[in-house]
Amino acid sequence: MIADRVLLPPAGHDPASVRALFAALATDTGVDGARYVGGWVRDTLLGLASQDVDLATVHAPSDVTARLEAAGIRYWTTPSGLAHGTVTAMLAGHPLEITTLRRDVATDGRHAQVTFTDDWRADAARRDFTINALSANPRSGVVHDHFGGLADLAAGLVRFIGDPLVRIAEDHLRILRFFRFHARFGRGAPDAASYAACAARANDLMALSRERIATELLKLLALPDPTATIAIMVDGGLFAPVLPEIDAAALPRLAALIAAEAAADIPPDGLRRLAALLPVDPARAEAIAQRLKLSKQQVLRVRLAATRDPDETPAALAYRIRLEPAIDRLLLTGGDPRALAGWERPVLGIGGGDLIAMGLSPGPLVAQTLQQVERAWSDAGFPPDGVAPIARAAVERVLARG
């Protein structure tokens, strides 16, 4: 059930500080001087916890700072923030962004030029989906809904405001955002007009930076179960322009991974799930991760997830490739990561100097032998007193070969 008003103030915020802030931003014309907007309003109406608390105001940024100073409320901003109309107030240690109402002047699919306004409807109209365009009066909690967002929220419908093709042309990332919000808030089939527009304009994704695509995709994949949404994206050809490697054959791997995470009580992980969608080929998976401009650590993790080495015990695997990649591998291959609960990396307790003391000559052979010792020790189950005999046996074999 959707509430008809929000609960104020947000959790963790001092009520007296919040009242003082809204009093400072009040008008004497009867028009709301400030409202809660966006994600926090949406989530609160659904009874969900949200840290995404934002305010909008009719006042220009310079007027906002003057009002905050007059009220003795600490704030900070930057030249870039002021240019975009954003001032951050500090309320009992909690930062709260206050942004002046805006309307779009021009867009190019990636960025928008805006001008400030005092028109609440105009500001709501520039937002992407109806459920994100809600605002709430801070004193009464009454929700203002200009585009049917409350009905869509109740119906589990994610829908663009206005013409979906126009909204996508304004910002191409909205294609991926549509599917992320559908996976989180949607119920049943996606809004037909919105889905058709996303499919028709899928090639627009090529104009976006790969970093932005990766960030949005990982957010989508980190939701509790995005399998159905990923499936409709594959059906609509949404991945073809930028990630053609993700196809219908990848869907069973994703579904199996999500089931394995649930069985092992392991939280969702967007990167692990991305690895499930990519080819089970280390070189190809690595190339795709690099194409998405992932970090070096993320690229390595994707490569390791796509690698299929000979069977090892979970502990030996974790020792060799580290704990997190080992958990990925076990989940992706039907292993049981619960075997690694509380696992701590064992210490070998022997080094190259010890092998030299046993008779090896300094040089590359020392490092090679040490690797053999380490592998044999891990294969033996990391016996705490067993590394020295393993090392002596390895050195003797080397010396016997001359």
C-alpha positions as CSV (number, residue, x, y, z in Angstrom):
1,M,0.0,0.0,0.0
2,I,1.3,3.4,-0.9
3,A,1.0,6.2,1.7
4,D,-0.4,9.6,0.8
5,R,2.2,11.5,2.8
6,V,5.8,11.1,3.9
7,L,7.1,10.7,7.4
8,L,9.3,13.6,8.4
9,P,12.0,14.2,9.2
10,P,14.4,11.6,7.7
11,A,15.9,9.0,10.0
12,G,19.0,10.3,11.7
13,H,18.2,13.9,11.2
14,D,17.6,16.1,14.2
15,P,14.0,17.3,14.0
16,A,14.8,20.8,15.5
17,S,17.5,21.3,12.9
18,V,15.2,20.2,10.1
19,R,12.5,22.6,11.2
20,A,15.0,25.4,11.4
21,L,16.2,24.7,7.9
22,F,12.8,24.8,6.4
23,A,11.9,27.9,8.3
24,A,14.9,29.6,6.8
25,L,13.8,28.6,3.3
26,A,10.1,29.5,3.8
27,T,8.3,32.1,1.6
28,D,5.7,34.6,2.6
29,T,3.7,34.0,-0.6
30,G,2.1,30.7,0.2
31,V,4.3,28.8,-2.2
32,D,6.5,26.1,-0.7
33,G,10.0,27.5,-0.3
34,A,11.5,24.0,-0.2
35,R,10.4,20.3,-0.5
36,Y,11.8,16.9,-0.3
37,V,12.2,15.5,-3.8
38,G,13.2,12.4,-5.6
39,G,14.3,9.1,-4.3
40,W,13.7,9.6,-0.6
41,V,10.0,10.6,-1.2
42,R,9.6,7.5,-3.5
43,D,11.2,5.1,-1.0
44,T,9.5,6.5,2.0
45,L,6.1,6.1,0.4
46,L,7.0,2.4,-0.2
47,G,8.1,2.0,3.4
48,L,11.7,1.5,2.4
49,A,14.7,2.9,4.2
50,S,16.6,5.5,2.2
51,Q,19.7,7.6,2.7
52,D,19.1,9.5,-0.6
53,V,17.7,12.7,1.0
54,D,17.5,15.7,-1.3
55,L,15.8,19.1,-1.1
56,A,14.7,21.4,-3.8
57,T,14.0,25.1,-3.3
58,V,12.5,28.0,-5.2
59,H,15.3,30.3,-4.0
60,A,18.4,31.1,-6.1
61,P,21.7,29.7,-4.8
62,S,22.9,33.1,-3.5
63,D,19.6,33.6,-1.7
64,V,19.9,30.1,-0.1
65,T,23.4,30.8,1.3
66,A,22.2,34.2,2.6
67,R,19.2,32.6,4.3
68,L,21.4,29.9,5.8
69,E,23.9,32.4,7.1
70,A,21.1,34.5,8.7
71,A,19.7,31.4,10.4
72,G,23.2,30.4,11.7
73,I,23.1,27.1,9.7
74,R,26.5,25.8,8.5
75,Y,26.8,25.1,4.8
76,W,29.4,24.5,2.1
77,T,29.4,24.6,-1.6
78,T,31.8,24.7,-4.6
79,P,31.9,26.9,-7.7
80,S,30.6,23.9,-9.7
81,G,27.9,23.3,-7.1
82,L,26.7,26.9,-7.2
83,A,26.7,26.8,-11.0
84,H,24.3,23.8,-10.8
85,G,22.3,25.4,-8.0
86,T,23.4,23.1,-5.2
87,V,24.3,24.2,-1.6
88,T,25.0,21.6,1.1
89,A,23.6,22.4,4.6
90,M,25.1,20.7,7.6
91,L,22.4,19.6,10.1
92,A,23.8,18.2,13.3
93,G,26.5,16.5,11.4
94,H,24.3,15.3,8.5
95,P,24.9,16.9,5.1
96,L,21.7,17.8,3.2
97,E,21.9,19.0,-0.5
98,I,19.6,21.8,-1.4
99,T,19.2,22.4,-5.1
100,T,17.4,25.3,-6.8
101,L,14.5,24.4,-9.1
102,R,15.7,24.0,-12.7
103,R,14.4,23.7,-16.2
104,D,16.4,22.3,-19.1
105,V,17.5,24.8,-21.8
106,A,19.4,22.4,-24.0
107,T,20.6,18.7,-23.9
108,D,22.9,16.6,-26.0
109,G,22.3,13.1,-24.8
110,R,25.0,13.3,-22.1
111,H,24.7,16.7,-20.4
112,A,22.0,19.4,-19.9
113,Q,22.2,23.1,-19.8
114,V,19.8,24.4,-17.2
115,T,18.4,27.6,-15.9
116,F,16.9,28.3,-12.5
117,T,13.2,28.6,-12.0
118,D,10.6,28.8,-9.2
119,D,8.2,26.5,-11.0
120,W,7.8,23.2,-9.1
121,R,6.1,21.5,-12.1
122,A,8.8,22.6,-14.5
123,D,11.5,21.1,-12.3
124,A,9.5,17.8,-11.9
125,A,9.1,17.6,-15.7
126,R,12.9,17.4,-16.3
127,R,13.2,14.2,-14.2
128,D,13.3,10.8,-15.9
129,F,10.4,8.7,-14.5
130,T,7.1,9.6,-12.9
131,I,8.0,7.8,-9.7
132,N,11.1,10.0,-9.3
133,A,9.2,13.3,-9.9
134,L,7.4,13.3,-6.6
135,S,8.0,16.0,-4.0
136,A,6.7,16.4,-0.4
137,N,5.8,19.5,1.6
138,P,8.2,19.4,4.6
139,R,5.6,20.7,7.1
140,S,2.5,18.7,6.2
141,G,4.1,15.8,4.5
142,V,1.6,16.1,1.6
143,V,2.9,14.6,-1.6
144,H,2.8,16.6,-4.8
145,D,2.4,14.5,-7.9
146,H,2.3,16.2,-11.4
147,F,2.6,13.2,-13.6
148,G,0.8,10.2,-12.1
149,G,3.8,8.9,-10.1
150,L,1.7,7.8,-7.1
151,A,-0.5,5.6,-9.3
152,D,2.6,4.2,-11.1
153,L,4.3,3.5,-7.8
154,A,1.2,1.6,-6.6
155,A,1.0,-0.4,-9.8
156,G,4.7,-1.2,-9.9
157,L,5.1,0.6,-13.2
158,V,8.2,2.5,-14.3
159,R,7.3,5.0,-16.9
160,F,9.0,7.9,-18.6
161,I,7.6,11.4,-18.1
162,G,6.3,12.6,-21.5
163,D,7.5,11.1,-24.7
164,P,10.1,8.3,-23.9
165,L,12.0,9.0,-27.2
166,V,12.5,12.6,-26.2
167,R,13.6,11.8,-22.7
168,I,16.1,9.3,-24.0
169,A,17.4,11.8,-26.5
170,E,18.0,14.2,-23.6
171,D,20.1,11.7,-21.7
172,H,21.0,8.3,-23.2
173,L,21.9,6.8,-19.8
174,R,18.1,6.8,-19.1
175,I,17.9,3.6,-21.2
176,L,19.9,1.7,-18.6
177,R,18.3,3.5,-15.7
178,F,14.9,2.4,-17.0
179,F,15.8,-1.2,-16.7
180,R,17.5,-0.7,-13.3
181,F,14.4,1.0,-11.9
182,H,12.1,-1.6,-13.5
183,A,14.2,-4.4,-11.8
184,R,13.9,-2.6,-8.5
185,F,10.3,-1.2,-8.5
186,G,8.6,-2.8,-11.4
187,R,6.1,-5.7,-11.3
188,G,5.3,-7.8,-14.3
189,A,6.0,-6.6,-17.9
190,P,7.7,-3.2,-18.4
191,D,5.8,-0.2,-19.6
192,A,5.3,-0.9,-23.3
193,A,6.0,2.5,-24.7
194,S,9.1,3.0,-22.5
195,Y,10.4,-0.4,-23.4
196,A,9.8,0.1,-27.1
197,A,11.6,3.4,-27.0
198,C,14.6,1.9,-25.2
199,A,14.9,-0.9,-27.7
200,A,14.6,1.5,-30.6
201,R,17.3,3.8,-29.3
202,A,19.7,1.2,-28.0
203,N,22.4,2.4,-30.4
204,D,22.4,5.7,-28.4
205,L,24.3,3.8,-25.7
206,M,27.4,3.9,-27.9
207,A,27.6,7.7,-27.3
208,L,28.1,7.1,-23.6
209,S,31.4,6.6,-21.9
210,R,32.1,3.0,-21.0
211,E,32.6,4.0,-17.4
212,R,29.0,5.3,-17.1
213,I,27.7,2.2,-18.8
214,A,29.6,0.0,-16.4
215,T,28.5,1.9,-13.3
216,E,24.8,1.7,-14.2
217,L,25.0,-2.0,-15.2
218,L,26.7,-3.0,-12.0
219,K,24.0,-1.2,-10.0
220,L,21.4,-3.1,-11.9
221,L,23.1,-6.4,-11.4
222,A,23.6,-5.8,-7.7
223,L,19.8,-5.8,-7.1
224,P,18.3,-8.8,-5.4
225,D,17.2,-10.7,-8.6
226,P,17.6,-8.8,-11.9
227,T,17.4,-12.0,-14.0
228,A,14.0,-11.3,-15.6
229,T,15.0,-7.7,-16.4
230,I,18.3,-8.9,-18.0
231,A,16.3,-11.3,-20.1
232,I,14.0,-8.6,-21.5
233,M,17.1,-6.5,-22.2
234,V,18.6,-9.4,-24.2
235,D,15.3,-10.0,-26.0
236,G,15.1,-6.3,-27.0
237,G,18.7,-6.2,-28.3
238,L,19.7,-3.7,-25.6
239,F,23.2,-5.2,-25.1
240,A,24.0,-5.6,-28.8
241,P,25.5,-2.1,-29.4
242,V,27.9,-2.1,-26.4
243,L,28.1,-5.7,-24.9
244,P,27.1,-8.1,-27.7
245,E,28.8,-10.9,-25.8
246,I,25.8,-10.9,-23.4
247,D,23.2,-13.1,-25.0
248,A,20.4,-15.6,-24.1
249,A,23.0,-18.3,-23.5
250,A,24.3,-16.3,-20.5
251,L,20.9,-16.1,-18.7
252,P,21.1,-19.7,-17.1
253,R,24.5,-18.9,-15.7
254,L,23.2,-15.7,-14.1
255,A,20.1,-17.5,-12.7
256,A,22.3,-20.3,-11.3
257,L,24.6,-17.9,-9.6
258,I,21.8,-16.0,-8.0
259,A,20.4,-19.2,-6.6
260,A,23.8,-20.2,-5.4
261,E,24.3,-16.9,-3.6
262,A,20.9,-17.3,-1.9
263,A,21.7,-20.9,-0.8
264,A,25.0,-19.8,0.7
265,D,23.5,-16.7,2.2
266,I,26.0,-14.5,0.3
267,P,24.9,-10.9,-0.6
268,P,24.5,-9.9,-4.3
269,D,27.6,-8.7,-6.0
270,G,27.2,-6.8,-9.3
271,L,30.7,-7.6,-10.6
272,R,30.4,-11.3,-9.8
273,R,27.1,-11.3,-11.7
274,L,28.6,-9.5,-14.6
275,A,31.2,-12.3,-14.8
276,A,28.4,-14.8,-15.0
277,L,27.1,-13.1,-18.1
278,L,30.4,-13.0,-19.9
279,P,32.0,-15.8,-21.9
280,V,33.7,-18.5,-19.8
281,D,37.0,-17.6,-21.4
282,P,39.6,-15.7,-19.4
283,A,41.0,-13.7,-22.3
284,R,37.7,-12.7,-23.7
285,A,36.2,-11.8,-20.2
286,E,39.3,-9.7,-19.4
287,A,39.1,-7.9,-22.7
288,I,35.4,-7.0,-22.1
289,A,36.2,-5.8,-18.6
290,Q,38.9,-3.6,-19.9
291,R,36.6,-2.3,-22.6
292,L,34.2,-1.2,-19.8
293,K,37.1,0.6,-18.2
294,L,36.9,-1.4,-14.9
295,S,39.7,-1.0,-12.4
296,K,42.7,-3.3,-12.6
297,Q,41.5,-5.2,-9.6
298,Q,38.0,-5.6,-11.1
299,V,39.5,-6.8,-14.4
300,L,41.6,-9.4,-12.6
301,R,38.6,-10.6,-10.6
302,V,36.5,-11.0,-13.8
303,R,39.4,-12.9,-15.5
304,L,39.7,-15.2,-12.5
305,A,35.9,-15.8,-12.4
306,A,36.1,-17.0,-16.1
307,T,39.0,-19.3,-15.4
308,R,38.4,-23.0,-15.0
309,D,41.5,-24.6,-13.3
310,P,41.8,-28.2,-12.2
311,D,39.8,-29.0,-9.1
312,E,41.2,-27.7,-5.8
313,T,39.9,-27.6,-2.3
314,P,38.2,-24.3,-1.4
315,A,41.0,-23.5,1.0
316,A,43.7,-24.2,-1.6
317,L,41.8,-22.1,-4.2
318,A,41.4,-19.2,-1.8
319,Y,45.1,-19.3,-0.9
320,R,46.1,-19.2,-4.6
321,I,43.8,-16.6,-5.9
322,R,42.6,-14.8,-2.7
323,L,39.3,-15.1,-0.9
324,E,36.9,-13.0,-2.9
325,P,37.8,-14.4,-6.3
326,A,37.7,-17.9,-4.7
327,I,34.1,-17.3,-3.5
328,D,33.2,-16.1,-7.0
329,R,34.7,-19.2,-8.6
330,L,32.9,-21.6,-6.2
331,L,29.6,-19.9,-6.7
332,L,30.0,-20.0,-10.5
333,T,31.0,-23.6,-10.6
334,G,28.7,-25.3,-8.2
335,G,31.1,-25.3,-5.2
336,D,30.2,-24.4,-1.7
337,P,31.7,-21.1,-0.5
338,R,30.5,-21.8,3.0
339,A,33.6,-24.0,3.4
340,L,35.5,-20.8,3.5
341,A,33.6,-19.3,6.4
342,G,36.1,-17.7,8.8
343,W,39.0,-18.6,6.5
344,E,42.2,-16.8,7.2
345,R,45.2,-17.0,4.8
346,P,47.8,-19.3,6.2
347,V,51.4,-18.2,6.5
348,L,54.0,-20.3,4.6
349,G,56.6,-19.6,7.2
350,I,59.6,-20.2,4.9
351,G,61.4,-18.2,2.3
352,G,64.1,-18.2,-0.3
353,G,66.8,-17.8,2.3
354,D,65.7,-21.0,4.0
355,L,66.0,-22.9,0.7
356,I,69.5,-21.5,0.1
357,A,70.4,-22.7,3.6
358,M,69.2,-26.1,2.6
359,G,71.7,-26.2,-0.2
360,L,70.2,-24.4,-3.2
361,S,72.4,-21.9,-5.1
362,P,71.1,-18.3,-5.3
363,G,69.2,-17.6,-8.5
364,P,65.9,-18.1,-10.4
365,L,65.8,-21.7,-9.3
366,V,65.1,-20.6,-5.7
367,A,61.9,-18.8,-6.6
368,Q,60.8,-21.7,-8.8
369,T,61.4,-24.2,-6.0
370,L,59.6,-22.0,-3.5
371,Q,56.5,-21.9,-5.7
372,Q,56.6,-25.7,-5.9
373,V,56.9,-25.9,-2.1
374,E,54.0,-23.5,-1.6
375,R,51.8,-25.5,-4.0
376,A,52.6,-28.8,-2.4
377,W,51.9,-27.4,1.0
378,S,48.5,-26.0,0.0
379,D,47.7,-29.3,-1.7
380,A,48.5,-31.1,1.6
381,G,46.0,-28.9,3.4
382,F,48.4,-26.4,4.9
383,P,49.9,-28.6,7.7
384,P,51.3,-26.1,10.2
385,D,54.4,-28.3,10.9
386,G,54.6,-29.8,7.4
387,V,56.3,-27.0,5.3
388,A,59.8,-27.8,6.4
389,P,59.8,-31.5,5.3
390,I,58.1,-30.5,2.0
391,A,60.8,-27.9,1.4
392,R,63.6,-30.3,2.2
393,A,62.2,-32.9,-0.1
394,A,61.8,-30.3,-2.9
395,V,65.5,-29.1,-2.4
396,E,66.7,-32.7,-2.5
397,R,64.9,-33.4,-5.8
398,V,66.5,-30.3,-7.3
399,L,70.0,-31.2,-6.1
400,A,69.5,-34.8,-7.3
401,R,68.9,-33.5,-10.8
402,G,72.2,-31.6,-10.6
